[in-house]
Amino acid sequence: MLKLNLNNNNNNNIASTKNRNHNKNTKQLTWVLFLKAHRAAGCITSIASTTFSLTYAVRRRVTAARTDTQIDTMQTNARFYTCIKACLLLSFLLLAFEIGAYYNGWQFGMHDLHVQYLYTLMNPVAFEGFFDWVYSKWVLIRVEYVAPPLQFLANVCVCMFLIQSLDRFVMCLGCFWIRVMKIKPVAKQTGMDLEAGDGDQFFPMVLVQIPMCNEKEVYQQSIEAVCNLNWPKSKILIQVLDDSDDPTAQWLIKEEVHKWKHDGVNIVYRHRVIRDGYKAGNLKSAMSCTYVKDYEFVAIFDADFQPSPDFLRRTVIHFKDNEELGLVQARWSFVNKDENLLTRLQHINLAFHFEVEQQVNGIFLSFFGFNGTAGVWRIKALEDSGGWLERTTVEDMDIAVRAHLHGWKMVFLNDVECQCELPESYEAYRKQQHRWHSGPMQLFRLCLPDILKSKISIWRKANLIFLFFLLRKLILPFYSFTLFCIILPMTMFVPEATLPLLIICYIPVTISILNVLPSPKSFPFIVPYLLFENTMSVTKFNAMISGLFQLGNAYEWVVTKKSGRSSEGDLVSLMEKDKKPDPRGASEPDLEEFQKKMEEKEMRSYRKKYNRVYTKELMLAFLLLTAAARSLLAAQGVHFYFLLFQGIAFFLVGLDLIGEQIE
């Protein structure tokens, strides 16, 4: 009996323990669920607040927008804009027509009409009404007359796309081979100790040029970086080539040069009254000075570039005992690559350009397009090639091509970087890209006879004509705009003309992945990059046509707007800098000068900003969104998503919501 009671007590204790554990687990689960619900509510609240703030920012920027009235000022732009408006109007009419046909039972896929309606095309008596008769006639016209030329143009663009994609893939393989084999230009090593003053070291006479024009935001940092180059003072001369037409900018730059000259730096200030030939004319004028004959090399840095102190030591040494070498080019690095979405997307493009294009061409061909800055030229190579010419807006590419035709070799140093700044507003980037894509077409027209008559090998001639100019400068913007912005939306209304899914989805994604490989941190932006590149094809195509046929603003030169972010620091660093003894002789900080600096920074932050509405991009956005709506009728999933997101990308760019506002 006692044993039974003990068993009952034990069972009761176990049951009570289980109940307590169950209640405890239930409470813990309840608290966990409450915690997760709280986190979910917090996420929803943050998403809602972020959405509202983003909507408010968009509304504020669009309200302050200004229409891009320059579109109608140039004949080529006006015609281009008219064609886009015509395509948009046609797409709206066709969409309304197709919706009416859809609700009348004309449901079809890519190129086959629904089976139950095929008999109406063969038997006009069977028509149920006027709309069926009109639509059947439209289908016959579409099949006979519209689809064949559209399909032919699509096939041509697809072939161009495949060839250009193959070129990209081959260059990526070349870059992979360079990395695996650890191939890079190697200079002859010499013990370069500047303090030792050993006369046997390789310290040739170097001329450094800083061309600038109204660069009030960045002139100080550029002059300071160049003046701190680690090179014997008796072997270097710095030319500040100021083309500014703003008296304030002229005075500021001249004062900065005077300060460094007072410190013993061998620096001169040059200003042209008549700004002929833009940057090329500026450099040409500087090279005409009588003292240039005493120098063997010339290094060029644009106003926003900041070379490291050892830049000349790491570049000029490659010229030693290499008389055939005409140019040493360093790569660019960017101080504001993470500033906004626009700068991130630019960084992807330029990282691929330097890491793949410039490096592969430099290693395997000893030729690439000079980037116009962060490079060192042998002055003899410049003179032998005809010097700087003002005939195009890409004087850097012009001199590189002519030097290549005269047999000079070039070296690209991927491990030597020079800091610079990316354009942060879409307006500045758009004008820069217009110049970069119009100029090569001008140059191609001018130098084609010289290429054909030159004494270089047939392979090098073919590389210049077909790869360097036609494929990468002409075909790329042509097919990008025509294929993805015109033909693809038109195939939604003419389903008999088709584009394979491989062209729409798989190959573009693969090429985009290859483009992002040199900047692996940019992988989260691969989809925006793909859409943005197609969006920029409008500007690049327009520039390419203008340069090829010398139309409209082909020779327009606008200095890329700088923000001077690389020279801006926070308040603490600025105060610490001003409290330190001035290396140029001042013993204590100038409080009045400090106050002026702070007032200037405050005034800079309060400048009125606005957006510019780009009507061409908006027209194409509506065209693509209209085609996306049409694709729903045929249940084309991939086509719909591509057209939808591409249309949204055009819409955001058209409203100038991708970069900083214009001051």
C-alpha positions in Angstrom: 0.0 0.0 0.0 2.9 2.3 0.9 4.5 1.4 -2.4 1.4 2.3 -4.4 1.1 5.7 -2.7 4.8 6.4 -3.5 4.1 5.5 -7.1 1.1 7.8 -7.2 3.1 10.6 -5.6 5.9 10.1 -8.2 3.4 10.1 -11.0 1.8 13.3 -9.7 5.2 15.0 -9.4 6.1 14.0 -12.9 2.8 15.2 -14.2 3.1 18.5 -12.3 6.7 18.9 -13.6 5.5 18.3 -17.2 2.7 20.8 -16.7 5.1 23.4 -15.4 7.5 22.8 -18.3 4.6 22.9 -20.7 3.4 26.2 -19.3 7.0 27.5 -19.3 7.5 26.5 -23.0 4.2 28.0 -23.9 5.1 31.3 -22.3 8.5 31.2 -24.0 6.9 30.5 -27.3 4.4 33.3 -26.7 7.2 35.7 -25.9 9.2 34.6 -29.0 6.1 35.1 -31.2 5.5 38.5 -29.6 9.1 39.5 -30.2 8.9 38.4 -33.9 5.6 40.2 -34.3 7.2 43.3 -32.8 10.2 43.1 -35.2 7.8 42.5 -38.1 5.8 45.6 -37.1 9.0 47.6 -36.8 10.1 46.5 -40.3 6.7 47.3 -41.7 6.8 50.7 -40.0 10.4 51.4 -41.3 9.4 50.3 -44.8 6.3 52.6 -44.7 8.4 55.6 -43.4 11.1 54.9 -46.0 8.4 54.8 -48.7 6.8 58.0 -47.6 10.2 59.8 -47.3 11.2 58.5 -50.7 7.9 59.6 -52.2 8.3 63.0 -50.7 11.8 63.4 -52.0 10.7 62.3 -55.5 7.8 64.8 -55.4 10.1 67.6 -54.2 12.7 67.0 -56.8 10.2 66.6 -59.6 8.4 69.8 -58.5 11.6 71.7 -58.8 12.4 70.2 -62.2 13.2 72.1 -65.4 12.4 70.8 -68.9 15.4 70.1 -71.1 14.6 72.7 -73.7 17.9 72.1 -75.5 16.4 69.1 -77.3 14.7 71.2 -79.9 17.7 73.5 -80.5 19.7 71.1 -82.6 18.5 69.7 -85.9 19.7 66.2 -85.2 18.2 66.1 -81.7 14.9 67.5 -83.0 14.7 64.7 -85.6 15.7 62.1 -83.1 13.0 63.4 -80.7 10.4 63.4 -83.5 11.1 59.8 -84.3 10.7 58.8 -80.6 7.4 60.6 -80.4 6.1 59.0 -83.5 7.0 55.5 -82.1 5.3 56.4 -78.9 2.1 57.6 -80.6 2.1 54.5 -82.8 2.5 52.2 -79.8 -0.4 53.8 -78.0 -2.6 53.4 -81.1 -1.5 49.8 -81.5 -2.1 49.0 -77.8 -5.6 50.3 -78.0 -6.2 48.3 -81.2 -4.7 45.1 -79.7 -6.8 45.5 -76.5 -9.9 45.8 -78.6 -8.9 42.7 -80.6 -8.2 40.8 -77.4 -11.7 41.4 -76.0 -13.1 40.4 -79.4 -11.4 37.0 -79.1 -8.3 37.5 -81.1 -5.9 35.8 -78.6 -2.6 34.7 -79.9 1.0 34.0 -78.8 4.3 35.2 -80.2 3.5 34.5 -83.9 0.6 32.1 -84.2 -3.0 33.2 -84.2 -5.5 31.3 -82.1 -6.7 28.2 -84.1 -10.4 29.0 -83.9 -9.8 32.3 -85.8 -7.6 31.1 -88.6 -10.5 30.4 -90.8 -11.5 34.1 -90.8 -8.3 34.9 -92.7 -9.3 32.5 -95.4 -13.0 33.1 -95.5 -14.1 36.8 -95.4 -17.7 35.8 -95.3 -17.3 34.4 -91.9 -16.5 37.7 -90.3 -18.7 38.7 -87.4 -18.3 42.4 -87.8 -16.3 45.3 -89.1 -13.6 45.1 -86.4 -12.8 41.5 -87.3 -12.4 42.4 -90.9 -10.1 45.4 -90.1 -8.0 43.3 -87.7 -7.6 40.4 -90.1 -6.4 42.9 -92.8 -3.9 44.3 -90.3 -2.7 40.8 -89.6 -2.1 40.1 -93.3 -0.3 43.4 -93.8 1.8 42.7 -90.7 2.7 39.3 -91.9 3.5 40.3 -95.5 5.1 43.8 -95.2 5.9 44.8 -91.6 7.3 41.7 -90.0 10.0 40.8 -92.6 12.0 44.1 -92.5 11.6 44.2 -88.7 12.9 40.7 -88.4 15.8 41.4 -90.7 16.8 44.4 -88.7 16.4 42.4 -85.5 18.7 39.6 -86.9 21.3 42.2 -87.9 21.3 43.7 -84.4 21.4 40.2 -82.8 24.5 39.4 -84.9 26.2 42.6 -83.8 25.3 41.9 -80.2 26.7 38.4 -80.4 30.0 39.6 -82.0 30.4 42.4 -79.4 29.6 39.9 -76.6 32.2 37.5 -78.0 34.7 40.4 -78.0 33.9 41.1 -74.3 34.3 37.4 -73.4 37.7 37.2 -75.2 38.9 40.2 -73.4 37.8 38.8 -70.0 39.7 35.6 -70.9 42.7 37.7 -71.6 42.4 39.4 -68.2 42.0 36.1 -66.5 45.2 34.8 -68.2 47.1 37.9 -67.1 46.0 37.4 -63.5 46.8 33.6 -63.5 50.2 34.1 -65.1 50.8 37.3 -63.1 51.8 39.2 -66.2 52.5 42.9 -65.7 55.0 45.5 -67.1 58.2 45.4 -65.2 60.6 48.4 -65.2 64.3 48.1 -64.8 65.0 48.4 -61.1 67.3 51.1 -59.9 67.9 52.3 -56.4 66.1 55.7 -56.6 67.0 57.5 -53.4 66.2 61.1 -53.8 68.1 62.2 -50.7 71.3 60.5 -51.7 71.6 62.7 -54.8 73.4 60.0 -56.7 73.9 61.2 -60.2 73.7 57.7 -61.7 69.9 57.5 -60.9 67.3 57.8 -63.6 65.8 61.3 -63.0 65.1 62.8 -66.4 63.6 66.3 -66.9 59.9 66.0 -66.4 57.3 68.6 -67.3 54.0 68.4 -65.4 50.9 70.0 -66.9 47.5 70.7 -65.1 45.0 71.9 -67.7 41.9 73.5 -66.0 39.0 75.7 -66.7 36.9 77.4 -64.0 37.8 74.6 -61.6 37.1 76.5 -58.4 36.1 73.3 -56.5 39.2 71.2 -57.1 42.1 73.5 -58.1 43.7 73.5 -54.7 43.8 69.7 -54.2 45.2 69.1 -57.7 48.0 71.8 -57.4 48.9 70.6 -53.9 49.1 66.9 -55.0 51.3 67.7 -58.0 53.6 70.1 -55.9 54.2 67.2 -53.5 55.4 64.8 -56.1 58.6 63.1 -55.0 61.0 64.2 -57.7 64.2 66.3 -57.6 63.1 70.0 -57.8 65.8 70.8 -60.4 64.3 68.1 -62.6 60.7 69.1 -62.7 58.6 72.0 -63.9 54.9 72.4 -63.2 52.6 74.2 -65.6 49.2 75.3 -64.4 47.3 75.8 -67.7 44.3 77.9 -66.8 41.6 78.5 -69.4 39.2 80.0 -67.0 36.9 82.8 -68.2 35.8 83.5 -64.6 38.0 86.3 -63.1 37.4 84.9 -59.6 38.7 81.5 -60.6 41.7 83.0 -62.4 42.6 85.0 -59.3 42.2 82.0 -56.9 44.3 79.7 -59.1 47.0 82.4 -59.6 47.2 83.0 -55.9 47.6 79.3 -55.2 50.4 79.0 -57.8 52.1 82.0 -56.2 52.0 80.4 -52.7 53.7 77.3 -53.9 56.2 79.2 -56.0 57.1 81.2 -52.8 57.8 77.8 -51.1 60.5 77.0 -53.8 58.4 74.8 -56.1 59.3 75.2 -59.8 55.8 76.1 -60.9 54.4 78.6 -63.5 50.9 79.9 -64.3 49.7 80.3 -67.9 46.4 81.8 -69.0 45.1 82.0 -72.5 42.9 85.0 -73.4 41.4 83.2 -76.5 40.3 79.7 -75.6 40.7 78.1 -79.1 40.6 74.3 -79.3 39.6 73.8 -75.7 41.9 71.3 -73.9 43.8 70.3 -77.0 44.5 74.0 -77.8 45.5 74.6 -74.2 48.1 71.7 -74.2 49.3 72.7 -77.7 49.9 76.3 -76.6 51.8 75.1 -73.5 54.1 72.8 -75.6 55.1 75.8 -77.8 57.0 77.4 -74.9 60.8 77.6 -75.6 61.8 76.0 -72.3 59.9 72.7 -73.2 62.9 71.6 -75.3 64.8 71.1 -72.1 62.4 68.4 -70.9 62.2 64.8 -72.0 58.8 63.7 -70.6 55.5 65.4 -69.9 53.0 64.2 -67.3 49.3 65.4 -67.6 46.8 65.6 -64.8 43.3 67.0 -65.1 42.1 69.4 -62.4 40.4 66.8 -60.2 43.3 64.3 -60.2 45.5 63.8 -57.2 48.6 61.7 -58.0 50.4 60.1 -55.1 53.9 61.4 -54.2 55.6 58.4 -55.8 53.6 58.6 -59.1 56.6 59.8 -61.2 59.0 57.3 -59.6 56.7 54.4 -60.5 55.9 55.5 -64.1 58.9 57.3 -65.5 61.2 54.4 -64.7 59.5 52.4 -67.4 61.1 54.7 -70.1 64.6 53.7 -69.0 66.4 51.9 -71.8 63.1 51.6 -73.8 63.3 54.1 -76.6 60.2 52.7 -78.4 58.0 53.5 -75.4 55.9 56.6 -76.0 53.3 56.5 -73.2 52.8 55.2 -69.7 49.2 55.3 -68.4 48.0 54.8 -64.9 44.5 53.7 -63.9 42.0 55.9 -62.1 40.6 55.4 -58.6 37.6 57.3 -57.4 37.1 59.2 -54.1 33.3 59.3 -54.5 32.4 56.0 -56.0 29.9 55.2 -53.2 28.3 58.7 -53.2 25.1 57.7 -55.0 23.7 55.1 -57.4 25.0 57.0 -60.4 28.6 57.0 -59.2 28.3 53.3 -58.3 27.2 52.4 -61.8 29.9 54.5 -63.3 32.5 52.7 -61.2 31.4 49.4 -62.6 32.0 50.6 -66.2 35.3 52.3 -65.5 36.6 49.4 -63.4 36.0 47.1 -66.4 37.5 49.6 -68.7 40.8 49.8 -66.9 41.0 46.3 -65.4 40.1 44.5 -68.7 40.2 46.7 -71.8 43.2 48.9 -71.0 45.2 46.1 -69.4 44.5 43.5 -72.0 45.2 45.8 -74.9 48.3 47.1 -73.2 49.8 43.7 -72.5 49.0 42.0 -75.8 48.9 44.9 -78.3 51.0 47.7 -76.7 48.2 50.0 -77.7 45.1 51.5 -76.0 43.3 54.8 -76.0 45.0 57.4 -73.9 42.7 58.5 -71.1 43.7 62.2 -71.3 45.1 62.4 -67.8 47.2 60.4 -65.3 49.7 59.5 -68.0 53.3 60.3 -68.9 54.3 61.0 -72.5 57.7 61.0 -74.1 57.8 64.5 -75.7 59.6 63.1 -78.7 56.6 60.7 -79.3 54.2 63.7 -79.2 56.3 65.7 -81.6 56.8 62.7 -84.0 53.0 62.1 -84.0 52.1 65.7 -84.9 51.4 67.1 -81.5 48.1 68.0 -80.1 45.4 68.7 -82.6 42.0 70.5 -82.1 40.1 68.6 -84.8 38.0 66.4 -82.4 36.7 66.5 -78.9 38.8 63.5 -78.0 42.3 64.9 -78.4 43.7 62.1 -76.1 42.5 59.3 -78.3 43.6 61.2 -81.4 47.2 61.5 -80.2 47.2 57.8 -79.1 46.1 56.6 -82.5 48.6 58.7 -84.3 51.4 57.6 -82.0 50.4 54.0 -82.6 50.5 54.5 -86.4 54.1 55.9 -86.0 55.2 52.8 -84.2 55.3 54.0 -80.6 54.5 51.5 -77.9 52.4 52.1 -74.8 52.3 50.6 -71.3 49.4 50.5 -68.9 50.1 50.2 -65.2 47.1 48.6 -63.4 48.8 48.8 -60.0 49.5 52.5 -60.2 46.4 54.5 -59.3 45.6 58.2 -59.4 42.6 59.5 -57.5 39.9 61.5 -59.2 36.2 62.3 -59.0 33.2 60.9 -60.8 30.3 63.2 -62.0 27.6 63.0 -59.4 24.7 64.5 -61.5 23.1 62.8 -64.5 23.4 66.1 -66.5 27.2 66.2 -66.0 27.5 62.5 -66.8 25.3 62.8 -69.8 27.4 65.6 -71.3 30.6 63.7 -70.6 29.3 60.6 -72.4 28.2 62.7 -75.3 31.7 64.0 -75.8 33.2 60.6 -75.3 31.0 58.9 -77.9 30.8 61.7 -80.5 34.6 62.3 -80.6 35.6 58.8 -81.6 33.3 58.9 -84.6 34.8 62.3 -85.7 38.3 60.8 -85.3 37.4 57.7 -87.2 36.3 59.7 -90.2 39.5 61.8 -90.1 42.1 59.1 -89.5 40.7 56.2 -91.6 42.9 57.2 -94.6 46.0 57.5 -92.4 45.3 54.0 -91.0 45.0 52.5 -94.4 48.2 54.2 -95.6 50.2 53.5 -92.5 53.1 51.0 -92.4 51.8 49.0 -89.4 50.8 45.3 -89.9 47.5 44.3 -91.4 46.5 42.8 -88.0 47.0 46.1 -86.2 45.1 47.9 -89.0 42.2 45.5 -88.6 42.3 45.9 -84.8 42.1 49.7 -85.1 39.3 49.7 -87.7 37.1 46.8 -86.8 37.6 46.4 -83.0 38.8 49.7 -81.7 36.5 52.0 -83.7 33.7 50.1 -85.4 32.8 47.4 -82.8 33.4 49.2 -79.6 32.6 52.8 -80.6 30.0 52.5 -83.3 28.3 49.1 -83.2 27.9 49.0 -79.4 25.7 52.1 -79.0 23.9 51.3 -82.3 22.6 47.8 -81.3 22.1 48.7 -77.7 19.6 51.5 -78.6 18.1 49.8 -81.7 17.7 46.3 -80.3 16.5 46.9 -76.7 14.7 50.3 -77.0 13.1 50.1 -80.5 13.0 46.5 -81.9 12.1 44.7 -78.7 9.0 46.9 -77.9 7.9 46.8 -81.5 8.0 43.0 -81.6 5.2 43.1 -79.0 2.9 44.7 -81.6 4.3 42.6 -84.5 4.6 39.2 -82.9 5.6 37.6 -86.2 9.0 39.2 -85.7 10.7 37.5 -82.7 13.7 37.8 -80.5 15.1 34.7 -78.8 15.0 34.6 -75.1 18.8 34.0 -75.2 19.2 37.6 -76.5 16.7 39.2 -74.1 17.8 37.5 -70.9 20.7 35.1 -70.7 23.5 36.8 -72.7 22.9 40.3 -71.3 22.9 38.9 -67.8 26.1 37.0 -68.5 27.8 40.0 -70.0 26.7 42.2 -67.1 28.2 39.6 -64.7 31.5 39.8 -66.6 31.4 43.6 -66.4 31.0 43.5 -62.7 33.8 41.0 -62.0 36.5 43.7 -61.8 34.5 45.4 -59.0 33.1 42.5 -57.0 31.6 44.7 -54.3 29.2 46.0 -57.0 27.4 42.7 -57.5 24.2 43.9 -55.7 23.9 46.5 -58.4 24.1 44.2 -61.4 20.4 44.6 -62.3 20.4 48.4 -62.1 23.6 48.4 -64.1 22.1 46.4 -66.9 19.0 48.6 -67.1 21.1 51.8 -66.8 23.4 50.8 -69.6 20.4 50.4 -71.9 19.1 53.7 -70.7 22.3 55.5 -71.6 22.2 54.0 -75.1 20.0 56.9 -76.1 22.6 59.5 -75.3 25.4 57.4 -76.8 23.5 56.6 -80.0 22.7 60.2 -80.5 26.3 61.2 -79.9 27.6 58.5 -82.2 25.3 59.7 -85.1 26.2 63.3 -84.5 29.9 62.6 -84.6 29.8 60.3 -87.5 27.8 62.7 -89.8 29.0 66.0 -88.1 25.5 67.0 -87.1 24.2 69.3 -84.4 26.3 69.5 -81.3 29.0 67.1 -82.4 31.8 69.5 -81.4 30.2 70.6 -78.2 32.7 70.7 -75.3 31.4 71.2 -71.8 33.7 70.9 -68.8 32.5 68.1 -66.5 31.1 69.7 -63.3 33.1 68.8 -60.2 31.7 68.8 -56.7 35.1 69.0 -54.9 34.2 66.2 -52.5 37.7 65.0 -52.3 38.8 68.3 -50.9 36.0 68.6 -48.4 36.5 67.4 -44.8 34.4 67.5 -41.7 34.7 70.4 -39.3 37.1 68.7 -36.9 39.6 67.8 -39.6 39.4 71.3 -41.0 40.1 72.9 -37.6 43.0 70.5 -36.9 44.5 71.3 -40.3 44.2 75.0 -39.7 45.7 74.7 -36.2 48.8 73.0 -37.4 51.8 75.2 -38.4 51.6 76.2 -42.0 54.3 74.3 -43.9 54.6 77.4 -46.1 55.8 79.7 -43.3 52.7 80.7 -41.2 53.2 80.3 -37.5 49.6 80.5 -36.3 46.1 79.9 -37.9 44.4 82.8 -39.6 41.0 82.9 -37.9 39.5 85.3 -40.5 40.6 83.0 -43.3 39.1 80.0 -41.4 35.8 81.9 -41.1 35.8 82.7 -44.7 36.3 79.0 -45.6 33.4 78.0 -43.4 31.1 80.7 -44.8 32.1 79.6 -48.3 31.2 75.9 -47.5 27.9 77.0 -46.0 27.1 79.1 -49.1 28.0 76.1 -51.2 25.5 73.9 -49.3 22.7 76.4 -49.7 22.9 76.8 -53.4 19.6 76.3 -55.1 19.3 72.9 -56.8 16.9 71.6 -59.4 16.1 68.6 -61.6 16.1 68.6 -65.3 13.4 66.6 -67.0 14.7 64.7 -70.0 11.9 64.3 -72.5 13.5 61.8 -74.8 14.0 59.4 -71.9 10.5 59.9 -70.7 9.1 59.2 -74.2 11.0 56.0 -74.4 9.8 55.1 -70.9 6.2 55.4 -72.0 7.0 53.4 -75.1 8.5 50.5 -73.2 5.7 50.6 -70.6 3.1 50.5 -73.4 4.9 47.5 -74.9 5.0 45.8 -71.5 1.2 46.2 -71.2 0.9 44.7 -74.7 3.0 41.7 -73.7 0.5 40.8 -71.0 -2.0 40.0 -73.7 0.3 37.4 -75.1 1.3 36.1 -71.7 5.1 36.7 -72.4 6.6 36.6 -68.9 10.2 37.5 -69.5 9.4 40.1 -72.1 6.9 41.7 -69.7 9.3 42.0 -66.8 12.2 43.2 -69.0 10.1 45.9 -70.6 8.5 46.9 -67.3 11.8 47.3 -65.4 13.5 48.9 -68.4 10.6 51.4 -68.7 10.8 52.2 -65.0 14.6 52.8 -65.4 13.9 55.2 -68.3 11.3 56.9 -66.2 13.6 57.5 -63.3 16.4 58.8 -65.5 13.9 61.0 -67.4 12.9 62.6 -64.1 16.6 63.0 -63.1 16.2 60.9 -60.0 19.3 58.8 -60.3 22.0 61.3 -59.3 22.5 64.5 -57.5 20.5 67.6 -58.4 22.0 70.3 -60.6 23.2 73.4 -58.8 
